[in-house]
Amino acid sequence: MIWIPIAAGILLTSLTFAWGNKKKKQLLTLQKRFAPILDVEAYVKDSKNDLDKLIKNKKQNLEDEIADELDKLEKEKINYEKQFKDLALNIDDLEKEQKVLNDENKYIQKTIKLASDEIELLNYGFYEKKYDYHTDKDWQSKLKSVLEEQKLRLKNTKKDCYDPKRVSNKKGILIAARINRKISYQDSDKEGRKVQLNFIKLMLRAFNGECDGLIAKTTWRNFDTQYDRMNNAFDSINRIAELFHCQLCLSYKWLKEDELSLKHEYEEWKQQEKEEQRRIKEQIREEERALREIEKAKKDAEIEEKRYQAALDKARGEVDGANEKQKEKLLLQIKELEERMKEMEEKRRTISQAEITKTGHVYVISNVGSFGDGVYKIGMTRRLEPLDRVKELGDASVPFPFDIHAMIRTTNAPGLENALHKHFDNKRVNLENTRKEFFFVSIEEIKEELIKLKSELGIDSDFQLTMLAEAKQYWQSEAKRKHLEGLYNKS
């Protein structure tokens, strides 16, 4: 009966093998079904490993940066400690410098107190001129004398600059820089003197170089700035020189200031000369325009007179052969032509007079929109049509046209204009440039002065002054502006 166990074993093996195949198929089915989940787990595992590595690297980098910052802070700490020690060592020098600055401040305050009025004027941009030369030669001559005086001071300084009293050298000769107290160098007074003399050379070279640069750049606009810079250079060099007991002389600085003032006023004089040349050229152009206008009017008058004369001769010739009705018409025409001829004669006389005399028009105009109320321009033109000149003034240079208050014809237009300008000289809008013809006056004041000057200067016609300015465009613009502002505020 051995076959029974064998058969049972074979059967069991077969069943086991069948069960194994079934389970294998189920496992494969499960692997296929849950393959995405198994992949995510692997991804998560890999990501976790990468993240661990990244954190580890970041941590290492951060530790390195912290170490670097600590090194920098340590170095800065050492540097600050060193600076603190240096500052501590220089306390005595700073205290000495403070004492010097306090002394200088007392001197400056004293100077300000003595010259407070001048300083107040300077704060308002006022500069009082020191020189009044009228030719280029005079300016150059004065400048040369100032430079010669500087050269003399420098030569005297080279010879002997020991000056314990701070006035001049011991021989009473004015110098550019001085030695206030002798020093020793390497236990030698002689060597100490050499050091001081060499330092004085450096001081003068530095100050002269600074001044030359400032003076070379001086114009009629920047005097105050250059003056302050020159004084700052003087004070700075003297503070440095205290260690060697040397000093630039105040009187030498004054010479440099004189040179600066000369350059400033010379540049201003040149600017005024340029403006005067422009004014003269403009006056010449205005005269040329007036002459061209006169010449054109003269030619037009001659042509018109010839035309009237021809018409008159023709009418006179036709009178004898005309009937009563035609004759009456011709006589009226002749009378009218004769009146025209008289007008032409008067016009020709006026043109001739304007050509050979100073006859012209003095005008009084205002521009409320551009310059405000109470400002009037008093000018002159010799043109036959003076209104053309007023129109030119209001064309492009101002936003509104000028209003005419008076147009006065006179045989001496330049004289009347100059007399009015002279009388109202202290009421000029521009007190610096007298070629500007605007004045803070009233029409009543102008009228009173014109009445006084009428007989004196031969104003050959009555004049009427318009008291109020029309300023039409200005007032229209203001009304429109208020209207637009109202609309804007509502919106």
C-alpha positions as CSV (number, residue, x, y, z in Angstrom):
1,M,0.0,0.0,0.0
2,I,3.0,2.2,-0.6
3,W,1.4,3.8,-3.6
4,I,-1.2,5.5,-1.4
5,P,1.3,7.8,0.4
6,I,3.1,8.3,-2.9
7,A,-0.1,9.2,-4.6
8,A,-1.1,11.4,-1.7
9,G,2.3,13.2,-2.0
10,I,2.0,13.7,-5.7
11,L,-1.5,15.0,-5.2
12,L,-0.4,17.4,-2.5
13,T,2.5,18.5,-4.7
14,S,0.2,19.2,-7.6
15,L,-2.2,21.1,-5.4
16,T,0.6,23.1,-3.9
17,F,2.0,23.9,-7.4
18,A,-1.5,24.9,-8.6
19,W,-2.0,27.0,-5.5
20,G,1.4,28.7,-6.1
21,N,0.6,29.5,-9.7
22,K,-2.7,31.0,-8.7
23,K,-1.0,33.1,-6.0
24,K,1.7,34.2,-8.5
25,K,-1.0,35.3,-10.9
26,Q,-2.7,37.2,-8.1
27,L,0.6,38.8,-7.0
28,L,1.3,39.9,-10.6
29,T,-2.2,41.3,-10.8
30,L,-1.7,43.2,-7.6
31,Q,1.7,44.5,-8.7
32,K,0.2,45.9,-11.9
33,R,-2.7,47.4,-10.0
34,F,-0.5,49.1,-7.3
35,A,2.5,49.9,-9.5
36,P,1.9,53.8,-9.3
37,I,1.8,53.6,-5.5
38,L,5.1,51.7,-5.4
39,D,6.7,54.3,-7.8
40,V,5.5,57.3,-5.5
41,E,7.1,55.6,-2.5
42,A,10.3,55.2,-4.4
43,Y,10.1,58.9,-5.5
44,V,9.4,60.0,-2.0
45,K,12.3,58.0,-0.8
46,D,14.6,59.5,-3.4
47,S,13.3,63.1,-2.7
48,K,13.9,62.6,1.0
49,N,17.4,61.6,0.3
50,D,17.9,64.6,-2.0
51,L,16.4,67.0,0.6
52,D,18.6,65.6,3.3
53,K,21.6,66.3,1.1
54,L,20.4,69.8,0.2
55,I,19.7,70.7,3.9
56,K,23.2,69.4,4.7
57,N,24.8,71.6,2.0
58,K,22.7,74.6,3.0
59,K,23.7,74.1,6.6
60,Q,27.3,73.9,5.6
61,N,27.1,77.0,3.5
62,L,25.4,78.9,6.2
63,E,28.0,77.9,8.7
64,D,30.7,79.1,6.3
65,E,28.9,82.5,5.8
66,I,28.5,82.9,9.5
67,A,32.2,82.2,10.0
68,D,33.1,84.7,7.3
69,E,30.9,87.4,8.8
70,L,32.4,86.7,12.2
71,D,35.9,87.2,10.7
72,K,34.8,90.5,9.1
73,L,33.3,91.7,12.3
74,E,36.4,90.8,14.2
75,K,38.5,92.7,11.7
76,E,36.2,95.7,11.9
77,K,36.4,95.5,15.6
78,I,40.2,95.6,15.5
79,N,40.1,98.5,13.0
80,Y,37.7,100.5,15.1
81,E,39.7,99.9,18.2
82,K,42.8,101.1,16.3
83,Q,40.9,104.2,15.2
84,F,39.7,104.8,18.7
85,K,43.3,104.6,19.9
86,D,44.4,107.1,17.2
87,L,41.6,109.5,18.1
88,A,42.5,109.2,21.8
89,L,46.1,110.0,20.9
90,N,45.0,113.1,18.9
91,I,42.9,114.7,21.6
92,D,45.6,117.2,22.6
93,D,46.0,118.3,19.0
94,L,42.3,118.7,18.6
95,E,42.0,120.7,21.8
96,K,44.8,123.0,20.5
97,E,43.0,123.4,17.2
98,Q,39.7,124.1,18.9
99,K,41.5,126.9,20.9
100,V,42.8,128.4,17.6
101,L,39.3,128.2,16.0
102,N,37.8,129.9,19.1
103,D,40.3,132.7,18.7
104,E,39.5,133.0,15.0
105,N,35.8,133.0,15.7
106,K,36.2,135.9,18.2
107,Y,38.1,137.8,15.5
108,I,35.4,137.0,12.9
109,Q,32.6,138.1,15.3
110,K,34.4,141.3,15.9
111,T,34.8,141.9,12.2
112,I,31.2,141.2,11.6
113,K,30.1,143.6,14.3
114,L,32.3,146.4,12.8
115,A,31.0,145.7,9.2
116,S,27.4,144.5,9.8
117,D,25.9,147.0,7.4
118,E,28.2,145.9,4.6
119,I,27.5,142.2,5.3
120,E,23.8,142.8,5.3
121,L,24.0,144.5,1.8
122,L,26.2,141.6,0.6
123,N,23.5,139.1,1.7
124,Y,21.1,140.9,-0.6
125,G,23.5,140.5,-3.5
126,F,24.8,144.2,-3.3
127,Y,28.3,144.8,-4.4
128,E,29.8,148.2,-3.9
129,K,32.3,149.0,-6.7
130,K,35.8,150.0,-5.7
131,Y,37.0,151.2,-9.1
132,D,35.6,153.5,-11.7
133,Y,37.6,153.1,-14.9
134,H,36.2,153.8,-18.4
135,T,38.9,152.4,-20.7
136,D,40.6,149.1,-21.1
137,K,44.0,150.8,-20.6
138,D,43.0,152.1,-17.2
139,W,41.9,148.7,-16.0
140,Q,45.1,147.0,-17.2
141,S,47.2,149.8,-15.6
142,K,45.6,149.3,-12.2
143,L,45.9,145.6,-12.4
144,K,49.6,145.9,-13.2
145,S,50.2,148.1,-10.2
146,V,48.5,145.5,-7.9
147,L,50.6,142.7,-9.3
148,E,53.8,144.8,-9.0
149,E,53.0,145.3,-5.3
150,Q,52.5,141.5,-4.8
151,K,55.9,140.8,-6.5
152,L,57.5,143.3,-4.1
153,R,56.0,141.6,-1.1
154,L,57.2,138.2,-2.3
155,K,60.8,139.6,-2.8
156,N,60.8,141.1,0.7
157,T,59.6,137.8,2.1
158,K,62.5,135.9,0.5
159,K,65.0,138.3,2.0
160,D,63.7,138.4,5.6
161,C,60.3,137.2,6.9
162,Y,60.9,137.0,10.7
163,D,58.0,139.0,12.1
164,P,57.3,138.4,15.8
165,K,55.0,141.5,16.0
166,R,52.9,140.3,13.0
167,V,53.0,143.7,11.3
168,S,56.1,143.7,9.0
169,N,59.5,142.2,9.0
170,K,62.1,143.6,11.5
171,K,63.2,146.2,8.9
172,G,59.7,147.6,8.6
173,I,59.2,146.3,5.1
174,L,55.8,144.8,4.2
175,I,56.0,141.1,3.4
176,A,53.7,138.3,2.1
177,A,54.3,135.7,4.8
178,R,56.0,135.7,8.2
179,I,57.7,133.6,10.8
180,N,56.1,134.3,14.2
181,R,58.5,132.3,16.3
182,K,61.8,130.5,15.6
183,I,62.0,126.8,15.9
184,S,64.9,124.3,16.2
185,Y,65.3,121.2,14.0
186,Q,67.7,118.4,15.1
187,D,68.9,120.8,17.9
188,S,69.8,123.4,15.3
189,D,68.2,126.9,15.0
190,K,69.7,127.2,11.5
191,E,68.1,124.0,10.3
192,G,64.8,125.0,11.9
193,R,65.0,128.3,10.0
194,K,65.5,126.4,6.7
195,V,62.5,124.3,7.5
196,Q,60.4,127.4,8.1
197,L,61.6,129.1,5.0
198,N,60.8,126.1,2.8
199,F,57.4,125.8,4.4
200,I,56.7,129.5,3.7
201,K,57.6,128.8,0.0
202,L,55.1,126.0,0.0
203,M,52.4,128.2,1.7
204,L,52.8,131.0,-0.8
205,R,52.9,128.6,-3.8
206,A,49.7,127.0,-2.6
207,F,47.9,130.3,-1.8
208,N,49.0,132.0,-5.1
209,G,48.0,128.9,-7.1
210,E,44.6,128.8,-5.5
211,C,44.1,132.5,-6.0
212,D,45.2,132.4,-9.6
213,G,42.8,129.7,-10.3
214,L,39.9,131.5,-8.6
215,I,40.8,134.9,-10.3
216,A,41.0,133.2,-13.7
217,K,37.5,131.8,-13.3
218,T,36.0,135.1,-12.0
219,T,33.2,136.5,-14.0
220,W,30.7,139.4,-13.5
221,R,28.3,136.8,-11.8
222,N,30.4,134.8,-9.3
223,F,32.4,137.3,-7.3
224,D,30.9,136.3,-3.8
225,T,31.6,132.6,-4.4
226,Q,35.2,133.3,-5.5
227,Y,35.8,135.7,-2.6
228,D,34.6,133.2,0.0
229,R,36.8,130.5,-1.6
230,M,39.9,132.7,-1.4
231,N,39.3,133.5,2.3
232,N,38.8,129.8,3.0
233,A,42.1,129.0,1.3
234,F,43.8,131.7,3.3
235,D,42.4,130.4,6.7
236,S,43.1,126.7,5.8
237,I,46.8,127.3,4.9
238,N,47.3,129.4,8.1
239,R,45.8,126.7,10.3
240,I,48.2,124.1,8.8
241,A,51.1,126.5,9.2
242,E,50.6,127.0,12.9
243,L,52.6,123.8,13.6
244,F,55.7,125.6,12.1
245,H,54.8,129.0,13.6
246,C,54.4,130.5,10.1
247,Q,51.6,132.6,8.8
248,L,50.4,134.3,5.6
249,C,50.1,138.1,6.0
250,L,46.6,139.6,6.1
251,S,47.8,142.5,4.0
252,Y,48.9,140.1,1.3
253,K,45.5,138.6,1.2
254,W,44.0,142.1,0.8
255,L,46.2,142.5,-2.3
256,K,44.8,139.3,-3.7
257,E,41.3,140.5,-2.9
258,D,42.0,143.7,-4.7
259,E,43.1,141.7,-7.7
260,L,39.9,139.6,-7.5
261,S,37.8,142.8,-7.3
262,L,39.6,144.3,-10.2
263,K,39.0,141.1,-12.3
264,H,35.3,141.1,-11.2
265,E,34.7,144.7,-12.0
266,Y,36.6,144.5,-15.2
267,E,34.5,141.6,-16.4
268,E,31.4,143.5,-15.3
269,W,32.6,146.6,-17.3
270,K,33.2,144.4,-20.3
271,Q,29.7,143.0,-20.0
272,Q,28.3,146.5,-19.8
273,E,30.3,147.5,-22.8
274,K,28.9,144.6,-24.8
275,E,25.4,145.5,-23.7
276,E,26.1,149.1,-24.7
277,Q,27.3,148.0,-28.1
278,R,24.1,145.9,-28.5
279,R,22.1,149.0,-27.6
280,I,24.0,151.1,-30.1
281,K,23.5,148.5,-32.8
282,E,19.8,148.3,-32.0
283,Q,19.6,152.1,-32.1
284,I,21.4,152.1,-35.5
285,R,19.1,149.4,-36.8
286,E,16.1,151.4,-35.6
287,E,17.4,154.6,-37.3
288,E,18.0,152.6,-40.5
289,R,14.5,151.3,-40.4
290,A,13.2,154.8,-39.8
291,L,15.3,156.2,-42.7
292,R,14.1,153.4,-44.9
293,E,10.5,154.2,-43.9
294,I,11.1,157.9,-44.6
295,E,12.7,157.1,-48.0
296,K,9.8,154.9,-48.9
297,A,7.2,157.5,-47.8
298,K,9.1,160.1,-49.7
299,K,9.0,158.1,-52.9
300,D,5.3,157.1,-52.4
301,A,4.5,160.8,-51.8
302,E,6.2,161.8,-55.0
303,I,4.4,159.2,-57.0
304,E,1.1,160.2,-55.4
305,E,1.7,163.9,-55.9
306,K,2.5,163.3,-59.6
307,R,-0.7,161.3,-59.9
308,Y,-2.8,164.1,-58.3
309,Q,-1.0,166.8,-60.4
310,A,-1.7,164.9,-63.6
311,A,-5.3,164.5,-62.6
312,L,-5.5,168.2,-61.7
313,D,-4.0,169.3,-65.0
314,K,-6.4,167.1,-66.9
315,A,-9.4,168.4,-65.0
316,R,-8.3,172.1,-65.6
317,G,-7.8,171.4,-69.3
318,E,-11.3,169.9,-69.6
319,V,-13.1,172.8,-67.9
320,D,-13.1,175.2,-70.9
321,G,-14.8,172.8,-73.3
322,A,-17.3,171.4,-70.8
323,N,-21.0,172.2,-70.4
324,E,-22.4,173.7,-67.2
325,K,-23.2,170.4,-65.5
326,Q,-19.8,168.9,-66.5
327,K,-18.1,172.1,-65.5
328,E,-19.6,172.0,-62.0
329,K,-18.5,168.4,-61.6
330,L,-15.0,169.2,-62.8
331,L,-14.7,172.3,-60.5
332,L,-15.6,170.1,-57.5
333,Q,-13.0,167.6,-58.6
334,I,-10.4,170.4,-59.1
335,K,-11.1,171.7,-55.6
336,E,-10.7,168.2,-54.1
337,L,-7.5,167.6,-56.0
338,E,-6.1,171.0,-54.8
339,E,-6.9,170.0,-51.2
340,R,-5.0,166.7,-51.8
341,M,-2.1,168.6,-53.2
342,K,-1.9,170.8,-50.1
343,E,-2.0,167.6,-48.0
344,M,0.8,166.1,-50.0
345,E,2.8,169.3,-49.6
346,E,2.4,169.1,-45.8
347,K,3.3,165.4,-45.9
348,R,6.4,166.2,-47.9
349,R,7.4,168.9,-45.4
350,T,6.9,166.5,-42.5
351,I,9.0,163.8,-44.2
352,S,11.8,166.3,-44.9
353,Q,11.7,167.6,-41.4
354,A,11.9,164.0,-40.0
355,E,14.8,163.3,-42.3
356,I,17.0,166.2,-41.2
357,T,15.9,166.8,-37.5
358,K,15.3,164.9,-34.3
359,T,11.6,164.9,-34.8
360,G,9.9,161.8,-33.6
361,H,7.5,160.3,-31.1
362,V,7.9,159.6,-27.4
363,Y,5.5,156.9,-26.2
364,V,4.3,155.8,-22.8
365,I,3.0,152.2,-22.8
366,S,2.2,149.5,-20.2
367,N,1.6,145.8,-20.1
368,V,-0.4,144.8,-17.0
369,G,-0.4,141.1,-17.9
370,S,3.4,140.9,-18.3
371,F,4.7,143.4,-15.7
372,G,1.8,144.1,-13.4
373,D,0.1,147.4,-12.6
374,G,2.0,150.6,-12.1
375,V,4.9,149.8,-14.5
376,Y,5.3,151.9,-17.6
377,K,7.8,151.9,-20.5
378,I,8.9,155.3,-21.7
379,G,10.6,155.1,-25.1
380,M,11.2,156.9,-28.4
381,T,10.9,156.2,-32.1
382,R,11.6,158.3,-35.2
383,R,9.4,156.2,-37.5
384,L,6.7,157.9,-39.4
385,E,4.3,155.2,-38.2
386,P,5.2,155.0,-34.4
387,L,2.6,152.4,-33.7
388,D,4.7,149.9,-35.7
389,R,7.4,150.2,-33.0
390,V,4.9,149.4,-30.3
391,K,3.6,146.4,-32.2
392,E,7.1,145.1,-32.5
393,L,7.7,145.3,-28.8
394,G,4.6,143.3,-28.1
395,D,5.1,140.7,-30.8
396,A,7.2,137.8,-29.3
397,S,9.0,139.0,-26.1
398,V,5.9,139.3,-23.9
399,P,2.7,137.3,-23.7
400,F,0.3,140.2,-24.1
401,P,0.3,143.3,-26.3
402,F,1.2,146.7,-24.9
403,D,-1.4,149.4,-24.1
404,I,-0.6,152.9,-25.4
405,H,-1.2,155.7,-22.8
406,A,0.5,158.5,-24.8
407,M,2.1,159.0,-28.2
408,I,3.8,162.5,-28.2
409,R,5.2,164.0,-31.3
410,T,8.0,166.4,-30.7
411,T,10.9,168.1,-32.7
412,N,13.4,166.7,-30.1
413,A,12.3,163.2,-29.3
414,P,15.7,162.0,-27.9
415,G,15.8,165.1,-25.6
416,L,12.3,164.5,-24.3
417,E,13.0,160.8,-23.7
418,N,16.2,161.5,-21.9
419,A,14.6,164.2,-19.7
420,L,11.9,161.8,-18.6
421,H,14.4,159.0,-18.0
422,K,16.6,161.4,-15.9
423,H,13.6,162.6,-13.8
424,F,12.4,159.1,-13.0
425,D,15.9,157.6,-12.7
426,N,15.4,156.5,-9.1
427,K,12.1,154.8,-10.0
428,R,13.6,152.4,-12.6
429,V,12.5,148.8,-12.4
430,N,16.1,147.7,-13.2
431,L,18.4,150.0,-11.2
432,E,21.5,148.1,-12.4
433,N,20.9,148.4,-16.2
434,T,19.8,151.9,-17.0
435,R,19.2,150.9,-20.7
436,K,16.0,149.2,-19.6
437,E,13.2,151.8,-20.0
438,F,10.6,150.5,-17.4
439,F,9.6,152.6,-14.4
440,F,7.5,152.3,-11.2
441,V,5.5,155.5,-11.8
442,S,1.9,156.7,-12.2
443,I,0.3,158.3,-15.2
444,E,-0.3,161.4,-13.1
445,E,3.5,161.7,-12.4
446,I,4.3,161.4,-16.1
447,K,1.7,163.9,-17.1
448,E,2.9,166.5,-14.5
449,E,6.5,166.1,-15.8
450,L,5.4,166.4,-19.5
451,I,3.6,169.6,-18.7
452,K,6.8,171.0,-17.2
453,L,8.9,169.9,-20.2
454,K,6.4,171.0,-22.9
455,S,7.7,174.5,-23.4
456,E,11.3,173.7,-22.5
457,L,11.7,171.0,-25.1
458,G,9.3,172.3,-27.7
459,I,6.5,169.7,-27.8
460,D,4.8,171.0,-30.8
461,S,1.4,169.4,-30.2
462,D,-1.0,168.8,-27.4
463,F,-0.9,165.4,-25.8
464,Q,-3.6,163.3,-24.2
465,L,-2.8,160.5,-21.7
466,T,-5.0,157.5,-21.3
467,M,-5.2,156.9,-17.6
468,L,-6.4,153.3,-17.6
469,A,-4.9,150.4,-19.4
470,E,-7.4,148.4,-21.5
471,A,-5.4,145.1,-21.2
472,K,-8.1,143.4,-23.1
473,Q,-6.4,140.0,-23.8
474,Y,-5.1,139.9,-20.2
475,W,-8.6,140.3,-18.6
476,Q,-10.2,138.0,-21.1
477,S,-7.5,135.4,-20.2
478,E,-8.2,135.8,-16.5
479,A,-11.9,135.5,-16.9
480,K,-11.4,132.3,-19.0
481,R,-9.0,130.9,-16.5
482,K,-11.4,131.4,-13.6
483,H,-14.2,129.7,-15.7
484,L,-11.9,126.7,-16.4
485,E,-10.9,126.5,-12.7
486,G,-14.6,126.4,-11.8
487,L,-15.3,123.6,-14.2
488,Y,-12.3,121.7,-12.9
489,N,-13.4,122.1,-9.3
490,K,-16.9,120.9,-10.1
491,S,-15.6,117.8,-11.8
